C-alpha cells in the first residue's frame, strides 16, 4: 500500500496513551476517535465486519467495544481466549499475468 492511501494519524490528533502502572481505561470518546479515523473502502477480515459497519453503527457498538477492550486491559479476559481476533484471511491478488501477491485480511474490531 502506498503512503498516499494510509491515514495519517498525526493529522487527526488521535494520540495513543502511554500505559504505565496506573489503571488505564478506554472511554466512549476513545472509541469514537478511533472509529473516526477508520479508512473507507477496505475489505473486511475473517469476521466479515468492515470499517463501514462500525462507522454506521457506532452508537450501537461503542459500548461492546469499550467493554471488550477494557476487559482485555484489566485482565478479566485473556487474549488467548479471543482466537478470532488473531485470525487473518490470506488471499492472493493477481499481479501481472503470472504472479500473485498475498495479502492478509485482518479483523478490524
N, CA and C of each residue as an Amber inpcrd file, in Angstrom:
protein
   327
   0.8420000  -1.1680000   0.0000000   0.0000000   0.0000000   0.0000000
   0.8900000   1.2350000   0.0000000   0.5510000   2.1830000  -0.7930000
   1.3550000   3.3940000  -0.8470000   1.0330000   4.2930000   0.3390000
   1.9430000   5.2130000   0.6170000   1.7370000   6.1370000   1.7200000
   0.5160000   7.0130000   1.4910000   0.1810000   7.2220000   0.2120000
  -0.9450000   8.0780000  -0.1160000  -2.2630000   7.4990000   0.4090000
  -2.3950000   6.1760000   0.4680000  -3.6330000   5.5410000   0.8880000
  -3.7470000   5.3360000   2.3930000  -2.6590000   5.5170000   3.1280000
  -2.6830000   5.2930000   4.5700000  -3.1500000   6.5480000   5.2890000
  -4.0370000   6.3890000   6.3030000  -4.4260000   7.5740000   7.0610000
  -3.2510000   8.0630000   7.9010000  -3.1110000   9.3600000   8.0180000
  -2.0510000   9.9300000   8.8310000  -2.6460000  10.2540000  10.1890000
  -2.3590000   9.4020000  11.1770000  -2.9430000   9.5760000  12.4940000
  -2.4680000  10.8470000  13.1790000  -1.3410000  11.3950000  12.7480000
  -0.8570000  12.6410000  13.3350000  -1.7890000  13.7930000  13.0140000
  -2.4610000  13.7400000  11.8850000  -3.3480000  14.8220000  11.4820000
  -4.6920000  14.7790000  12.1850000  -5.0330000  13.6850000  12.8540000
  -6.3310000  13.5580000  13.4970000  -6.2930000  13.9040000  14.9780000
  -5.1060000  14.2040000  15.5020000  -4.9270000  14.4580000  16.9260000
  -5.3140000  13.2500000  17.7630000  -5.2470000  12.0740000  17.1870000
  -5.5230000  10.8350000  17.9030000  -4.2190000  10.3490000  18.5030000
  -4.1060000  10.4170000  19.8180000  -2.8720000  10.0510000  20.4820000
  -3.0460000   8.7410000  21.2230000  -2.0900000   7.8650000  21.0750000
  -2.1070000   6.6080000  21.8000000  -1.5350000   6.8870000  23.1800000
  -2.3230000   6.6150000  24.2250000  -1.8370000   6.9390000  25.5650000
  -0.6940000   6.0360000  25.9950000   0.1750000   6.5860000  26.8180000
   1.2510000   5.7810000  27.3860000   0.6760000   5.0050000  28.5660000
   0.9040000   3.7090000  28.5600000   0.3840000   2.8790000  29.6390000
   1.4850000   2.6920000  30.6730000   1.1710000   3.0270000  31.9020000
   2.1260000   2.8670000  32.9950000   1.5060000   1.9420000  34.0340000
   1.9420000   2.0440000  35.2620000   1.3760000   1.2270000  36.3250000
  -0.0150000   1.6930000  36.7210000  -0.3980000   2.8820000  36.3120000
  -1.7230000   3.3980000  36.6280000  -2.7720000   2.6630000  35.8090000
  -3.9670000   2.5270000  36.3690000  -5.0510000   1.8580000  35.6460000
  -5.4980000   2.7380000  34.4810000  -5.5600000   2.1470000  33.3200000
  -5.9600000   2.8470000  32.1030000  -7.2770000   2.2470000  31.6260000
  -8.2370000   3.0760000  31.3090000  -9.4980000   2.5800000  30.7640000
  -9.8080000   3.3100000  29.4660000 -10.4830000   2.5980000  28.5970000
 -10.9010000   3.1530000  27.3140000 -12.3070000   3.7120000  27.4850000
 -12.5320000   4.8900000  26.9440000 -13.8140000   5.5750000  27.0960000
 -14.5830000   5.5900000  25.7740000 -15.8170000   6.0380000  25.8450000
 -16.6400000   6.2130000  24.6390000 -15.9410000   7.1800000  23.6850000
 -15.3600000   8.2420000  24.2250000 -14.6580000   9.2290000  23.4060000
 -13.4920000   8.5780000  22.6570000 -12.7550000   7.6860000  23.3250000
 -11.6390000   6.9800000  22.6810000 -12.1380000   6.1170000  21.5230000
 -13.2320000   5.4000000  21.7440000 -13.8010000   4.5330000  20.7020000
 -14.2320000   5.3790000  19.5060000 -14.9200000   6.4890000  19.7520000
 -15.3900000   7.3340000  18.6620000 -14.2250000   7.9580000  17.8890000
 -13.1510000   8.3490000  18.5870000 -11.9720000   8.8950000  17.8970000
 -11.3610000   7.8390000  16.9840000 -11.2680000   6.6050000  17.4740000
 -10.6830000   5.5300000  16.6700000 -11.5500000   5.2310000  15.4500000
 -12.8570000   5.1750000  15.6420000 -13.7640000   4.8940000  14.5260000
 -13.6950000   6.0100000  13.4850000 -13.5110000   7.2340000  13.9330000
 -13.4510000   8.3830000  13.0090000 -12.2960000   8.2680000  12.0200000
 -11.1630000   7.6940000  12.4320000 -10.0050000   7.6240000  11.5390000
  -9.9670000   6.3490000  10.6960000 -10.9660000   5.4690000  10.8430000
 -11.0180000   4.2730000  10.0060000 -11.0690000   4.6690000   8.5340000
 -10.3740000   3.9350000   7.7080000 -10.3970000   4.1720000   6.2660000
 -11.6480000   3.5560000   5.6500000 -12.1630000   4.2210000   4.6360000
 -13.3300000   3.7020000   3.9220000 -12.8750000   2.8070000   2.7790000
 -13.7290000   1.8730000   2.3880000 -13.4650000   1.0420000   1.2200000
 -12.4770000  -0.0790000   1.4300000 -12.2040000  -0.4360000   2.6750000
 -11.2670000  -1.5250000   2.9550000 -12.0340000  -2.8400000   3.0670000
 -11.3950000  -3.9130000   2.6610000 -12.0110000  -5.2270000   2.7400000
 -12.1120000  -5.6720000   4.1950000 -13.1220000  -6.4710000   4.4710000
 -13.2780000  -6.9670000   5.8370000 -12.3940000  -8.1870000   6.0620000
 -12.1630000  -8.4880000   7.3020000 -11.3380000  -9.6290000   7.6740000
 -12.1710000 -10.8790000   7.8850000 -11.6680000 -11.7540000   8.7050000
 -12.2730000 -13.0560000   8.9700000 -13.6850000 -12.9300000   9.5350000
 -13.9420000 -11.8910000  10.3160000 -15.2490000 -11.7320000  10.9660000
 -16.3440000 -11.2920000   9.9920000 -15.9640000 -10.7010000   8.8640000
 -16.9530000 -10.2070000   7.9090000 -17.4070000  -8.7840000   8.2160000
 -16.8600000  -8.1690000   9.2720000 -17.2330000  -6.8030000   9.6390000
 -16.1740000  -5.8380000   9.1240000 -16.6090000  -4.8790000   8.3260000
 -15.6480000  -3.9090000   7.7980000 -15.7740000  -2.5860000   8.5500000
 -14.9190000  -1.6290000   8.2000000 -14.9070000  -0.3510000   8.8970000
 -16.2300000   0.4020000   8.7520000 -16.8790000   0.2730000   7.5940000
 -18.1500000   0.9690000   7.3880000 -19.2010000   0.4990000   8.3890000
 -19.1740000  -0.7940000   8.7330000 -20.1000000  -1.3380000   9.7310000
 -19.9740000  -0.5500000  11.0320000 -18.7400000  -0.3430000  11.4820000
 -18.5160000   0.3550000  12.7430000 -18.8280000   1.8400000  12.6290000
 -18.5470000   2.4410000  11.4670000 -18.8570000   3.8660000  11.2820000
 -20.3650000   4.0990000  11.3080000 -21.1160000   3.2520000  10.6330000
 -22.5730000   3.4200000  10.5560000 -23.2390000   3.0970000  11.8880000
 -22.7830000   2.0550000  12.5510000 -23.4310000   1.5870000  13.7760000
 -22.6660000   1.9520000  15.0510000 -21.8620000   3.0150000  15.0040000
 -21.0260000   3.3330000  16.1630000 -21.8360000   3.5680000  17.4330000
 -23.0050000   4.1610000  17.3250000 -23.8450000   4.3930000  18.5070000
 -24.3260000   3.0740000  19.1200000 -24.4060000   2.0180000  18.3070000
 -24.8700000   0.7190000  18.7960000 -23.7430000  -0.1900000  19.2640000
 -22.5300000   0.0210000  18.7640000 -21.4440000  -0.9190000  19.0680000
 -20.3860000  -0.3720000  20.0180000 -20.3550000   0.9280000  20.2650000
 -19.2720000   1.5040000  21.0620000 -19.1840000   0.8700000  22.4410000
 -20.3300000   0.6160000  23.0890000 -20.3060000   0.0670000  24.4370000
 -19.6990000  -1.3330000  24.4580000 -20.0220000  -2.1360000  23.4440000
 -19.4880000  -3.5070000  23.3740000 -17.9740000  -3.4910000  23.1360000
 -17.5110000  -2.5960000  22.2660000 -16.0750000  -2.4770000  22.0220000
 -15.3490000  -1.9870000  23.2750000 -15.9220000  -0.9930000  23.9270000
 -15.3160000  -0.4680000  25.1610000 -15.2210000  -1.5580000  26.2240000
 -16.2690000  -2.3290000  26.3850000 -16.2660000  -3.4140000  27.3750000
 -15.2220000  -4.4690000  27.0420000 -15.1340000  -4.8280000  25.7630000
 -14.1570000  -5.8240000  25.3360000 -12.7300000  -5.3420000  25.6060000
 -12.4080000  -4.1370000  25.1560000 -11.0440000  -3.6300000  25.3000000
 -10.6690000  -3.4150000  26.7690000 -11.5900000  -2.9080000  27.5690000
 -11.2910000  -2.7160000  28.9860000 -11.1470000  -4.0480000  29.7110000
 -11.8880000  -5.0600000  29.2990000 -11.7320000  -6.3960000  29.8910000
 -10.3630000  -6.9870000  29.5670000  -9.8770000  -6.7140000  28.3640000
  -8.5280000  -7.1700000  27.9950000  -7.4910000  -6.4250000  28.8270000
  -7.6570000  -5.1020000  28.9570000  -6.6870000  -4.2960000  29.7050000
  -6.6340000  -4.6500000  31.1900000  -7.7940000  -4.9180000  31.7750000
  -7.7720000  -5.1980000  33.2180000  -7.5530000  -6.6760000  33.5340000
  -7.4280000  -7.5030000  32.4950000  -7.0720000  -8.9050000  32.7030000
  -8.2380000  -9.8420000  32.9560000  -9.4840000  -9.3530000  32.8640000
 -10.6200000 -10.2560000  33.0750000 -10.8820000 -11.1420000  31.8580000
 -10.3700000 -10.7480000  30.7020000 -10.3920000 -11.5940000  29.5080000
  -8.9620000 -11.7110000  29.0150000  -8.5040000 -12.9100000  28.7880000
  -7.1520000 -13.1160000  28.2860000  -7.1840000 -13.1840000  26.7680000
  -6.1900000 -12.5930000  26.1330000  -6.1230000 -12.5850000  24.6650000
  -6.1160000 -13.9930000  24.0900000  -5.5770000 -14.9530000  24.8280000
  -5.5370000 -16.3270000  24.3270000  -6.9410000 -16.8770000  24.0910000
  -7.9320000 -16.3370000  24.7960000  -9.3110000 -16.8050000  24.6530000
 -10.0340000 -16.1230000  23.4960000  -9.4030000 -15.1460000  22.9040000
 -10.0160000 -14.3970000  21.8040000  -9.3570000 -14.7730000  20.4850000
  -9.3740000 -16.0500000  20.1740000  -8.6880000 -16.5610000  18.9860000
  -9.1500000 -15.8850000  17.6970000 -10.4280000 -15.5820000  17.5760000
 -10.9340000 -14.9780000  16.3380000 -10.3260000 -13.6050000  16.0560000
  -9.9430000 -12.8760000  17.1050000  -9.3280000 -11.5620000  16.8890000
  -7.9230000 -11.6830000  16.3290000  -7.3410000 -12.8650000  16.4660000
  -5.9700000 -13.0700000  15.9870000  -5.9230000 -13.7710000  14.6280000
  -7.0770000 -14.0980000  14.0670000  -7.1070000 -14.8030000  12.7840000
  -7.0320000 -13.8130000  11.6280000  -6.4380000 -14.2690000  10.5660000
  -6.3730000 -13.4840000   9.3430000  -6.7250000 -14.3720000   8.1590000
  -7.1790000 -13.7710000   7.1070000  -7.5430000 -14.4910000   5.8990000
  -6.5490000 -14.0950000   4.8120000  -5.7530000 -15.0570000   4.3430000
  -4.7460000 -14.7880000   3.3150000  -5.3740000 -15.0530000   1.9440000
  -5.2940000 -14.0410000   1.0940000  -5.7860000 -14.2070000  -0.2780000
  -4.6850000 -13.7510000  -1.2320000  -4.7710000 -14.2200000  -2.4600000
  -3.7920000 -13.8450000  -3.4790000  -4.3930000 -12.8060000  -4.4060000
  -3.6700000 -11.7310000  -4.5940000  -4.0640000 -10.6690000  -5.5220000
  -3.2230000 -10.8400000  -6.7830000  -3.8740000 -11.0030000  -7.9410000
  -3.0970000 -11.1710000  -9.1740000  -2.2210000  -9.9500000  -9.4560000
  -0.9920000 -10.2320000  -9.8210000  -0.0310000  -9.1820000 -10.1800000
   0.5300000  -9.5880000 -11.5280000   0.2750000  -8.8330000 -12.5420000
   0.6100000  -9.2050000 -13.9120000  -0.1930000 -10.4690000 -14.2660000
   0.2540000 -11.1860000 -15.2790000  -0.4560000 -12.4000000 -15.6800000
   0.1030000 -13.6570000 -15.0240000   1.2920000 -13.5530000 -14.4570000
   1.9430000 -14.7480000 -13.9300000   1.9960000 -14.7990000 -12.4190000
   2.2330000 -13.6690000 -11.8040000   2.4950000 -13.6470000 -10.3720000
   1.2610000 -13.2320000  -9.5870000   1.3140000 -13.5310000  -8.2940000
   0.2680000 -13.0810000  -7.3800000   0.9370000 -12.5850000  -6.1080000
   0.2780000 -11.6440000  -5.4730000   0.8010000 -11.0690000  -4.2350000
  -0.1420000 -11.4480000  -3.1060000   0.3710000 -12.1030000  -2.0660000
  -0.5150000 -12.4590000  -0.9480000  -0.7590000 -11.2520000  -0.0470000
  -1.9880000 -11.1130000   0.4030000  -2.2960000 -10.1260000   1.4130000
  -3.0980000 -10.8170000   2.5030000  -3.0300000 -10.2930000   3.6990000
  -3.7830000 -10.8510000   4.8170000  -4.8490000  -9.8690000   5.2370000
  -6.0940000 -10.3300000   5.2410000  -7.2050000  -9.5070000   5.7060000
  -7.3830000  -9.7790000   7.1900000  -7.2450000  -8.7400000   8.0020000
  -7.3590000  -8.8740000   9.4470000  -8.6640000  -8.2650000   9.9210000
  -9.1530000  -8.7640000  11.0370000 -10.3580000  -8.1830000  11.6340000
 -10.0570000  -6.7860000  12.1050000 -11.0510000  -5.9070000  12.0300000
 -10.8300000  -4.5190000  12.4410000 -11.3790000  -4.2300000  13.8190000
 -12.0600000  -5.1950000  14.4170000 -12.5560000  -4.9300000  15.7570000
 -11.4730000  -5.2050000  16.7400000
